[in-house]
Amino acid sequence: MFQDKVLTCKECGCEFEFNASEQEFYAEKGFTNEPGRCPQCRAARKAQNNNSRGGYRQEREMYPVTCSSCGKETTVPFQPRGDKPVYCRDCFQPQPRSNRW
C-alpha cells in the first residue's frame, strides 16, 4: 500500500527518505501531511522548543507530613490545611473514596 518516498527538507534542503513504515504510522495517527523536515532538523527544532520553554517542567514543591493512618513521615504535593487527614502513598490507595476528600 505505502511505498518509500524521497522528500526534501524545507529547513536544510537535504533529501530524506519517508519510508513505508513511517507513512503507515502517520496514517494510523491520522496525520494528513507528510513531514516537511528531515529527522535531524525535526530533532533540532524539538530541542530548540524545549529550551525556549525553559526545558523541563519545574518540579513541584513538596510538603512534609505525617501519615494520618500509619504515622510514617512522607511528603505531599500540596500544603495540608489540617482539617482533613493526609495519607502516605501506601495508605492512600486502599482508602474508600468518601474518606479521601
C-alpha positions in Angstrom: 0.0 0.0 0.0 2.7 2.5 1.0 5.9 3.0 -0.9 9.2 4.7 0.2 9.4 8.3 -0.9 12.2 10.8 -1.1 11.3 14.2 0.3 13.2 17.5 0.6 13.6 19.1 3.9 12.2 22.7 4.0 14.7 23.6 6.7 18.1 22.5 5.3 17.2 21.4 1.8 18.6 17.9 2.1 16.7 14.9 0.8 15.5 12.3 3.3 13.5 9.1 3.0 9.9 8.8 4.1 9.7 5.1 4.2 6.6 2.9 4.0 6.5 2.1 7.8 6.7 5.8 8.7 3.9 6.5 6.2 1.8 3.8 7.8 2.5 5.3 11.3 1.4 8.7 10.1 -1.8 7.2 8.6 -2.6 5.4 11.8 -2.2 8.6 13.8 -4.5 10.5 11.4 -1.7 12.8 10.1 -2.6 14.1 6.7 0.6 15.9 5.8 4.0 14.4 5.0 6.9 15.6 7.2 8.4 18.8 6.0 11.7 18.5 7.8 14.3 15.7 7.9 14.8 13.7 11.1 17.9 15.8 12.1 16.1 19.2 11.6 13.0 17.8 13.5 15.2 16.8 16.4 17.0 20.2 16.4 13.6 22.0 16.3 12.3 20.0 19.1 15.4 20.6 21.3 15.1 24.4 20.5 11.4 24.4 21.5 12.2 22.6 24.8 15.0 25.1 25.6 12.8 28.1 24.8 10.1 26.9 27.2 12.6 26.6 30.0 13.5 23.0 29.3 11.9 20.5 31.6 8.9 21.1 33.7 9.5 22.8 37.1 9.5 20.4 40.0 6.5 20.6 42.3 7.0 21.9 45.8 6.6 19.1 48.3 5.4 19.5 51.9 6.4 17.2 54.8 3.6 15.5 56.6 2.9 12.6 59.0 0.5 10.0 57.6 -2.8 10.0 59.4 -3.1 6.3 59.2 0.4 4.7 59.8 2.3 7.7 61.3 5.1 7.5 58.6 6.9 10.7 57.6 6.3 11.5 53.9 5.8 14.4 51.5 2.8 15.6 49.6 2.4 18.0 46.6 0.0 20.3 48.5 0.1 22.3 51.7 -2.2 20.4 54.2 -4.7 22.6 55.9 -5.1 20.4 59.0 -8.8 19.9 58.7 -8.6 16.6 56.8 -6.4 13.5 57.1 -3.4 13.2 54.9 -2.1 9.8 53.9 1.2 8.4 52.6 1.3 6.7 49.2 0.8 3.2 50.7 -2.1 4.2 52.9 -3.8 6.5 50.4 -4.7 3.8 47.8 -6.8 1.5 50.0 -8.9 4.3 51.5 -12.6 4.4 50.3 -13.3 7.4 48.1 -15.5 9.2 50.6 -12.6 9.4 53.1 -10.2 10.8 50.6 -11.8 14.2 50.2 
